[in-house]
Amino acid sequence: MGSRAGGSFELTAFEPVETEELAGAAFGRVRIAKTFTGGLSGASEVRMLSVGGPDGGPASYVAVEHVTGELDGRRGSFVLQHAAWDTSGTTIRVVPGTGTGELAGITGEFQLTVDASGTHTYVLEYELG
C-alpha cells in the first residue's frame, strides 16, 4: 500500500437492535457509532451481525462501516467491510468503489487494536486510485 494513517477511535454508541437464541448459538444485530482522531478524523456508522457460542464468548461477526471525514487532509467517505472468526483473526478492508469526494478510488486494509485498558487504535494502509 502507498500511504498509512494511524490514530485512535472511540465507540460513541453500541445499540443492540435484535438478539435471537438458537440451540448452541446466540445471534445478534448491533448498531455502533465511532469517532476517529489522528490521520483519519471523523465518524462512522457500523451495522454488525454476530454469533456467539453457548459459553457467551464471541464466535464470529460481519459488519459494514460507513466512514465520513478527513483522511490525511482529504475529505470524503468510504465503506469498510469487517469479517472476524472467534478472537484469532479479523479482516477489515475498504470496499472498492465506495470512496466519495477526495477519497474516490480509495482501496486498502484497516487494522484495529484494543489494548488491556480498552483503548482502541487503528492503522489504515491505503491507496487512492
C-alpha positions as a printed Julia matrix, in Angstrom:
129×3 Matrix{Float64}:
   0.0     0.0    0.0
   1.12    3.52  -0.71
   0.0     5.54   2.36
  -0.53    4.86   6.03
  -2.7     6.69   8.58
  -2.97    5.85  12.26
  -4.67    7.09  15.38
  -7.36    6.15  17.85
 -11.11    5.8   17.89
 -13.87    5.75  20.45
 -17.18    3.91  20.38
 -19.84    6.56  20.93
 -22.82    4.21  20.62
 -23.33    0.45  20.93
 -27.01   -0.3   20.49
 -28.27   -3.89  20.3
 -31.07   -4.0   17.73
 -32.04   -7.64  17.85
 -30.96  -10.89  19.52
 -32.05  -14.45  18.94
 -31.14  -17.56  20.93
 -30.89  -20.8   18.99
 -29.55  -24.19  20.01
 -25.8   -23.7   20.58
 -25.67  -20.11  19.3
 -26.79  -16.58  20.08
 -27.31  -14.28  17.09
 -27.22  -10.51  17.39
 -27.58   -7.4   15.3
 -25.97   -4.19  16.6
 -25.65   -0.54  15.54
 -22.33    1.06  16.5
 -21.11    4.65  16.12
 -17.45    5.68  16.34
 -15.37    8.85  16.27
 -11.82    8.81  14.87
  -8.81   11.01  15.64
  -5.36   11.02  14.05
  -4.62   10.54  10.35
  -8.3     9.75   9.94
 -10.6    12.2   11.7
 -14.34   11.87  11.5
 -17.14    9.5   12.38
 -18.62    6.21  11.29
 -21.83    4.19  11.46
 -21.49    0.4   11.73
 -24.06   -2.34  11.17
 -22.87   -5.63  12.69
 -24.23   -9.18  12.69
 -22.66  -11.55  15.19
 -22.95  -15.06  16.56
 -21.77  -16.17  19.98
 -21.15  -19.64  21.25
 -23.06  -21.34  24.07
 -20.49  -20.08  26.63
 -21.32  -16.48  25.68
 -17.98  -15.8   24.01
 -17.77  -14.33  20.53
 -17.63  -16.83  17.68
 -17.72  -14.57  14.63
 -19.06  -11.32  13.2
 -19.5    -9.5    9.91
 -20.07   -5.77   9.6
 -20.16   -2.85   7.21
 -18.98    0.57   8.35
 -19.62    3.89   6.59
 -16.76    6.29   7.43
 -17.08   10.04   6.79
 -14.38   12.61   7.47
 -10.87   13.59   6.54
  -8.03   11.19   5.75
  -4.59   12.8    5.66
  -6.16   16.11   4.6
  -8.61   14.68   2.02
 -12.35   14.89   2.72
 -14.89   12.26   1.74
 -16.28    8.9    2.76
 -15.8     5.18   2.19
 -17.07    1.84   3.45
 -15.15   -0.79   5.42
 -16.14   -4.47   5.43
 -15.31   -6.49   8.57
 -15.1   -10.28   8.9
 -13.89  -11.97  12.1
 -13.6   -15.53  13.33
 -13.53  -16.0   17.11
 -10.71  -13.89  18.52
  -7.95  -15.21  16.25
  -8.46  -13.26  13.08
 -10.14  -10.14  11.78
 -10.06   -8.86   8.23
 -11.17   -5.28   7.53
 -10.93   -3.89   4.02
 -12.07   -0.81   2.16
 -14.9    -1.81  -0.17
 -13.74   -0.9   -3.7
 -15.86    1.75  -5.41
 -17.27    3.26  -2.2
 -14.94    6.26  -1.92
 -16.5     9.71  -2.38
 -15.18   13.25  -2.67
 -11.41   13.47  -2.4
 -11.36    9.8   -1.3
 -12.81    8.49  -4.58
 -10.89    5.42  -5.74
  -9.61    4.5   -2.25
  -8.59    0.89  -1.58
  -6.86   -0.54   1.45
  -6.79   -2.5    4.67
  -7.67   -1.37   8.18
  -6.17   -2.9   11.32
  -7.58   -2.24  14.76
  -6.17   -2.98  18.19
  -7.76   -2.85  21.62
  -5.24   -2.79  24.47
  -5.73   -4.09  28.03
  -7.1    -0.72  29.17
  -9.73   -0.74  26.4
  -8.08    1.92  24.22
  -8.89    1.43  20.52
  -6.24    2.27  17.93
  -6.11    1.8   14.17
  -3.78    1.75  11.19
  -5.21    2.26   7.7
  -2.92    1.34   4.82
  -4.43    2.71   1.64
  -4.01    3.86  -1.94
  -6.0     6.42  -3.85
  -6.73    5.39  -7.44
